[in-house]
Amino acid sequence: MRRIGMLTSGGDCQALNATMRGVAKVLYNQIPDVEILGFKEGYKGLISSDYRKMKPEDFSGILTIGGTILGSSRQPFKKMRVIEEDGLDKVAAMKETYKKLDLECLIVLGGNGSQKTANLLSEEGLHIISLPKTIDNDIWGTDMTFGFQSAVDIATQAIDCIHTTASSHGRVFIVEIMGHKVGWLTLHAGIASGADVILIPEIPYRMEFILDALKRRQKSGKHFSILAVAEGAVSAEDMLLSRKERKKRRDMMGFPSVSYEIGHEIEKATGQEVRITVPGHTQRGGAPDAYDRFISSRLGAKAGQMVVAKEYGRMAAFDGFKIISVPLKEAAGRLKCVDPEDDTIKEAKAMGICFGDE
């Protein structure tokens, strides 16, 4: 019998279930005698040996269901080798669980931190195959992550809904979009929804350029504006500070996030009413869209094929429209950021969208 472990780690997102289904279908179809063990709550379940024996019917009917049937948790990579007060050695515990259950390999569905831990286990001698999960689309080595497009759809819809109320009241609306340290989600949703200003971490903004853009809209007879602001957006001035210093300064000024600070500056400079909308965790909730179901099924199938071929220590990834595998050690720990010189940025600027840098 070939026994395969599987876990979902980090923040949940759409298409985790669809991806696991893709993996399972290949394993059940191509390996005569296979058993899948699903670890509960991510690496937490691997550490504590908390798992369930999966059956083919467990993977039926989950293609359209968001979240994860296995549950998830955040286990920070930087604490993985830290021995707890109770003496728990997390890495040793995970290796012990793997060997005790006689696993042939472990399939990890996770984002950046989870990929780093997956690589750590791979370097410790375990057979690991990983899959790129995150709404942020920031995993190096893959052009697309599952969960991203569904989140883009939700963020876009949120901004779409703001258009009517913004135009009715002649207000400036700021919609704060998730994405952690990168701007992929804000960039795609901002363009798709017709935002007037898009602010992303990779392009530090200056308030004078944002204000100029708003004034140009007013002069042209457009009395409302919409800003799509990434949660990690940063001003050119704040770029000179450390992350800790930025947070301290914002806390001292009483702003819960960068969007509120920008809104305050706009009201002070223009006198226009500003409203802040934060869609928050709705962006990673609900059912996956058709595109995510499609690519997650393909990625899951690829991971299943990698198990069959015993292709360990690698991550399934998109290269254009083709699915490949890349070395896990190369993908783990590297952030895929938006290139400020990317054609998408140039095309958006050509349409008149302001990025706060000119």
VEXDRENBA-518067 format. One record per atom (N, C-alpha, C): x, z negated, y; residue in one letter. Coordinates in steps of 0.05 Angstrom, whole numbers, plus 5000, padded with zeros to 4 digits. Example, Ala and Ser with C-alpha at 12.3 -4.5 7.8 and 13.67 -1.06 7.14 Angstrom:
<sites>
526448444886A 524648444910A 526448444934A 525748584955S 527348574979S 525848435001S 
</sites>
This chain:
<sites>
501750004976M 500050005000M 501750005025M 501050175044R 502350175070R 500650015089R 501849805100R 500349615118R 501349655146R 499449725164I 500049785192I 498749585211I 500249475229G 499249295249G 498449445275G 496549335290M 495749465315M 494849245335M 495549285360L 494749095381L 494449235407L 492749125424T 492349215452T 493248995470T 495049065489S 496348855505S 496048915535S 495948695551G 495848725580G 492948755589G 492648855613G 489948895624G 488349095608G 485749055605D 484149245590D 483749495608D 482849705595C 482049945610C 480350115591C 479250325603Q 477550505587Q 479250655566Q 478050715544A 479250885522A 481250745504A 481450485506L 483050335486L 481850365458L 479150335457N 477850365431N 477950645421N 477650845439A 477751125431A 480551185420A 482651075431T 485351125422T 485751005394T 484850755391M 485150625364M 483650785343M 481350885351R 479751055332R 481351295324R 482651425343G 484251665337G 486451595317G 487851375321V 489951285303V 488751245275V 486551085274A 485451015248A 484451255232A 483251445246K 482251675232K 484451835218K 486751855231V 489051995218V 490051835195V 490351575199L 491451405177L 489651405153L 487051375157Y 485151375134Y 484951655121Y 485351865136N 485152135126N 487652225111N 489952125120Q 492452235110Q 494152045092Q 493351795092I 494851605075I 492851495054I 493251555029P 491351465008P 490851165007P 493051015010D 492850725007D 493950585032D 492250545052V 493150435077V 491350195085V 492550005098E 491049775108E 491849725137E 489949695154I 490449655183I 489749365190I 491649225201L 491248945211L 491148955241L 488948855253G 488648855282G 489248575292G 491248545310F 491948285321F 490148225345F 489147985346K 487247905367K 488747825392K 487747925415E 488847845441E 491747925445E 492448165436G 495048275441G 497348125427G 499548095442Y 501947965431Y 501347675424Y 499347565437K 498547285431K 497847255402K 496347455392G 495547455364G 497847495345G 499847655354L 502147705337L 503847455336L 504047305358I 505647065359I 504346845341I 501746825342S 500346615327S 499346705300S 499946955292S 498947075267S 495947065265S 494647125287D 491747135288D 490847435287D 489747505264Y 489147795260Y 486547815243Y 485648065241R 483348125224R 484048385208R 483148385183K 483548625167K 481348825175K 482149055184M 480349255194M 479249425171M 476849525174K 475649705155K 474949965170K 474650185155P 473950435168P 471550415187P 469550265178E 467150235195E 467650085221E 469849935223D 470449795248D 471149995270D 472050235262F 472850435282F 470650645287F 468350595275S 466050775278S 464350695302S 463550885318G 461750825341G 463150695365G 465750715366I 467150585389I 468350785408I 468051035403L 469151245420L 468351215450L 465851135454T 464851125482T 464750845493T 465850655479I 465650375488I 468250295502I 467950175526G 470250085542G 471449825531G 473449725543G 474749475534G 476249525508G 476549305493T 477949325467T 476649145447T 476149255423I 474949095402I 476748875391I 479348905397L 481348705388L 481748485409L 480848525433G 481548335455G 484348375464G 484948275488S 487548305500S 488348065515S 490948045522S 491847825539S 494447915552S 495247775573R 497747845587R 499847645577R 502047745567Q 504347585558Q 506747705573Q 507347595597P 509447705614P 512147755599P 513247985602F 515648055588F 517947865595F 518147795621K 520347625630K 520247345617K 518047275605K 517847015592K 518047025562K 518347275552M 518347305523M 520547165509M 522947155521R 525147015508R 525446725517R 523646635534V 523646355544V 522446175522V 523945975514I 522945785494I 521045585508I 518545565497E 516545395510E 517245095506E 515844925520E 516344635518E 515844525490E 513944665476D 513344575449D 515344685428D 517444825439G 519444935421G 518845215410G 516645335419L 515845595408L 517745815418L 518945955399D 520546185404D 518746435398D 517746555419K 515746765416K 516747005401K 519247085407V 520347315393V 520747265364V 521747035358A 522046955329A 519446935315A 517346835329A 514646805317A 513447085311A 513847275330M 512847545325M 514147675302M 516847645300K 518247765277K 517447635251K 516947375252E 516147235227E 513347335218E 511547375237T 508847475230T 509047745218T 510647915230Y 511048195221Y 512048195192Y 514048035186K 515248025160K 513447885139K 512147675148K 510347525130K 508047705120K 507047875138L 504848045131L 505748305118L 508348335115D 509548575103D 508548835116D 508748835143L 507949065158L 510049285156L 509049535153E 510949755154E 511649825183E 509649805201C 510249855229C 508049725246C 508549705271L 506649595290L 506049805312L 503449855317I 502650035338I 501749875362I 503049925385V 502449775410V 501149955430V 498849875440L 497450025462L 497749845486L 499249945506G 499749775530G 501049915553G 501149765575G 502349875600G 505349805601G 506349795626N 509249775629N 510449525616N 509249285622G 510249045610G 510149045580G 507949145570S 507549155541S 509549345528S 510249565542Q 512149755531Q 514949625530Q 515549455549K 518149315549K 518349125525K 516148985520T 516148795497T 516248955471T 514849185470A 514949355446A 517849445441A 519249515462N 522049595459N 523749365450N 523249135461L 524648895453L 524448855422L 521948875412L 521548845383L 522849065367L 522849305379S 524249525366S 527249475364S 528349365385E 531249295385E 531849065366E 529748905360E 530148685341E 529848775312E 529349035309G 529349145282G 526549205271G 524449155286L 521749225276L 521049515281L 519449625264H 518549905266H 516149915286H 516650035309I 514650035331I 513850315339I 511350365343I 510350615355I 508450525378I 508850635402S 507250545424S 505650775436S 503550695451L 501750875465L 501450795494L 501450985512P 501450925541P 498750875553P 498150625557K 495550535568K 495850415596K 494450525616T 494250395642T 492650575661T 491050445678I 489650605699I 491550685721I 493950565721D 495850625743D 497350885739D 497450995714N 498951235708N 501851225716N 503050985712D 505750945722D 507850905700D 507150985675I 509050965653I 510951205653I 513451155653W 515451365653W 515351515626W 515851775627G 515951925602G 513452075594G 511252015607T 508652145601T 507352235627T 506352475627D 504952585651D 502252445655D 501152345634M 498452225636M 498251975618M 496851775628T 496251545611T 493251535607T 492351425584F 489451405581F 488351165597F 486051205608G 484851005626G 484951095655G 486951255661F 487351345689F 485051505700F 484251715686Q 482151895697Q 479551755700Q 478851575681S 476351425684S 476451245709S 478751125714A 479050955738A 478851125763A 480051365762V 479851555785V 476851615791V 475351665770D 472451725773D 471051495787D 471551255778I 470151025790I 471050975819I 473650995825A 474550965852A 473451185870A 473351425860T 472251645875T 469251605881T 467851515861Q 464951455866Q 464551245887Q 466251035886A 466050825906A 466450935934A 468451105938I 468951225964I 466651415972I 465651565952D 463351745957D 461051585968D 460451355957C 458151195966C 458651085994C 461151046001I 461750946028I 461151156050I 461351406043H 461051616063H 458451596078H 456251556064T 453651556077T 453351316096T 454151086088T 453950846105T 455850866128T 458250976124A 460251006145A 459151186167A 458051416158S 457051606177S 454551506192S 452851356178S 450451246190S 451051046212S 453150896209H 453750686229H 456150746246H 457450976242G 459751046258G 462050856256G 462550756232R 464550556227R 467050676214R 469150516214V 471550576198V 471350406173V 471550536150F 471450396125F 474150416111F 475050196101I 477450186085I 476650116056I 477450286037V 476850236009V 479550175996V 479849935985E 482449855973E 482349925943E 484250085935I 484350185908I 486650055892I 486050005866M 488149885849M 490350085844M 492349995828G 494650175822G 497250025821G 497149755826H 499549585824H 501649685844H 503949775834K 506149845852K 506350145859K 504450305848V 504550595853V 501950695864V 501950945873G 499651055888G 498151275874G 498651315848W 497251535834W 494251515836W 493151285831L 490251255831L 489051295859L 490251185879T 489351225906T 489651515916T 491851635908L 492251915916L 490052095904L 489652075878H 487652245865H 484852195875H 484051935876A 481351865885A 480951935915A 483051895931G 482851945959G 482352245965G 483852415951I 483452705954I 480752785944I 480052685920A 477552765907A 475052685923A 475252475939S 472952365954S 473052445983S 475052595992G 475152676019G 475952456039G 477652276031A 478552066049A 480152186072A 479952076096D 481352176119D 484252076121D 484751836111V 487351716110V 487851606082V 490151666071I 490951566045I 493651426048I 493651166040L 496151006042L 497050916015L 499450996007I 500550925981I 503250785984I 504050625964P 506550475966P 509050645970P 508950885959E 511351055960E 511851175988E 509851166006I 510151266033I 509451046053I 511450896062P 510950676081P 509550786106P 507550646116Y 505950746138Y 506750606165Y 506050746186R 506350636213R 503550636226R 502750406238M 500050386249M 499550596271M 501650666286E 501150866308E 500251136297E 501151216274F 500351466262F 497551446251F 496851216240I 494051186230I 492151186254I 492851056275L 491151046299L 490851326312L 493051476312D 492851746323D 490951916307D 490951886280A 489152036263A 486251966269A 485751706272L 482951626278L 482051726305L 483851726325K 483151826352K 482552126351K 484152266335R 483652556333R 480952616321R 480052456302R 477452486291R 475252436311R 475652226327Q 473652156347Q 473452376368Q 475752486376K 475752696396K 474352956386K 474452996360S 473253226348S 470253186342S 469252956351G 466352896347G 465652756321G 467652676306K 467152526281K 467552226286K 465352086285H 465351806294H 465651606272H 466351696249F 466951516227F 469451616212F 470851436199S 473251506184S 473351336158S 474551446138I 474951296113I 477851296105I 478851056100L 481651026091L 481650936062L 483151086045A 483550996018A 486350866017A 486350606013V 488850446015V 489550325988V 491950385978A 492950275953A 493449975957A 492949815937E 493349525939E 496349455944E 498149645937G 500949595942G 502049735966G 500249845983A 501149986007A 502849796025A 504749906039V 506549736055V 507349886081V 507549736102S 508349856128S 511349906128S 512250086146A 515050136148A 516549886157A 515249716173E 516549466182E 516849276159E 514749246143D 514849066121D 516749146098D 517349406098M 519249506078M 521949376081M 522549276105L 525049146110L 525148856099L 522748756091L 522548486081L 522448486051L 523048256039S 522748236010S 519748206003S 519048245978R 516248225970R 515147945976R 516847745971K 516047465976K 515647416006K 517347536023E 517147496052E 514647636062E 513947866051R 511548006059R 509047846054R 508947736029K 506647576022K 506347326039K 508647196045K 508646956062K 507647026090K 508547246101R 507647326127R 504647386128R 503647526108R 500847596107R 499147346103R 500047166086D 498646916082D 498446756108D 500646746123M 500746596148M 498746716169M 498346976167M 496547116186M 493647106175M 493247006151G 490546976140G 489347226129G 490947416121F 489947666109F 490147656079F 487847686064P 487947676035P 489347906022P 489448136037S 490848376026S 491548556049S 493048766043V 494048956064V 491649086078V 489549136064S 487249276076S 486049116100S 485948856097Y 484848686118Y 486648676142Y 489248696137E 491148706160E 490848966175E 490649186160I 490249446173I 487649456188I 485549346176G 482949346189G 483049186215G 484448966215H 484748806239H 486148956261H 488249096254E 489749256274E 488149486285E 486449606269I 484749826278I 482649726298I 481349506290E 479349396308E 480549316335E 482849196334K 484249106358K 484949336376K 485849556364A 486749786380A 484549976389A 482449996373T 480350196379T 477650086387T 477149836379G 474549716385G 472349806365G 473049986347Q 471150066326Q 470749846306Q 468249846295E 467649656273E 469049756248E 470349566234V 471649636209V 470549466187V 470049586164R 469049446140R 470949506117R 471349296101I 473149316078I 471549316052I 472049496034T 470849496008T 472949485987T 472649305967V 474649275946V 473249305919V 473249545907P 471949585881P 473049415859P 475649335861G 476849145843G 476749235814G 476049045796H 476249095767H 474049285757H 472149365773T 470349565764T 471849825757T 474149865769Q 475750105765Q 476850125736Q 477049905722R 478049925695R 475949835675R 473449825684G 471249745666G 469449985658G 467649925640G 465650125632G 466750325612G 465150525606A 465750725586A 467850925596A 469551015578P 471451225586P 470051495591P 471051645610D 469851905615D 470652105593D 469552345594A 470052545573A 473052615571A 474352635594Y 477152705594Y 478852495580Y 478352235586D 479852025573D 479252005544D 476752055536R 476152065507R 477752285493R 477952505507F 479352735495F 482352675492F 483652585514I 486552545512I 487252305495I 485552095496S 486151855480S 485851925450S 483952095443S 483652175415S 486152325406S 487152505424R 489652655417R 492052465415R 492352285434L 494652095434L 494451915409L 492051825402G 491751655379G 492451815353G 491552065352A 492152225329A 495152275326A 496452315349K 499352345349K 500752105338K 499851865347A 501051615337A 500651585307A 498251665297G 497751665268G 499551845253G 500052085265Q 501952275252Q 504752165252Q 505452015273M 508151885274M 508451675253M 506251535247V 506351335225V 506851485198V 505351695194V 505551855169V 508451945166V 509652035188A 512352145187A 514551935190A 513651685193K 515551455197K 517351505221K 516151595243E 517551655268E 517351405286E 519151215282Y 518950955295Y 520750945320Y 520250735336G 521850695360G 521250895382G 518851005382R 518051215401R 515251175412R 514751305434M 512151285447M 510851565448M 508351585441A 506851835443A 506451895473A 506752145481A 506652205510A 505752485515A 504752525540F 503952795548F 506252925563F 506753175556D 508653345570D 507053595578D 505953595602G 504053795610G 501553765593G 500753965578F 498353935561F 499153895532F 501753875527K 502753835500K 503453545495K 502753445471I 503453165464I 506053165448I 507852995458I 510552965445I 510952665440I 513352605431S 514052315429S 516752285444S 517052065457V 519552015472V 520751745463V 523351715465P 524551465456P 523451225472P 522551025458L 521450785471L 523450655490L 525950655482K 528050535499K 528350675526K 527650925527E 527851075552E 525451035570E 523051005557A 520550975572A 520150685583A 520950495567A 520450215573A 522050125598A 520649995617G 521949885640G 522450075663G 521650325660R 521950525681R 519250595693R 519050575720L 516550625733L 516350915742L 514151035737K 513651315746K 512151305772K 513551365794C 512351345821C 511551625831C 509851625852V 509151875866V 511551955882V 512252205880D 514452325896D 513252395923D 514252285945P 513252355972P 513452645978P 515252785964E 515553075969E 514053245948E 512353115933D 510753255913D 508853455926D 508353675913D 506553885924D 503753765931D 502853575915T 500253455920T 500153325948T 502253195955I 502353065981I 502453286003I 504053485999K 504253706019K 501553846022K 500153896000E 497554026002E 495453856016E 495553596010A 493653406024A 494253396054A 496753386061K 497453386090K 496553646103K 496853866089A 495954126100A 492954126106A 491453966091M 488553946095M 487853756118M 489953626128G 489453446151G 489353146143G 489853086118I 489752806110I 492252666120I 491852426132C 494052266143C 495152076121C 497752066118F 498951876100F 500451646116F 500051646142G 501251436158G 504151456164G 505351686157D 508151726162D 508751936183D 506752066194E 507152266215E 504552316230E 
</sites>
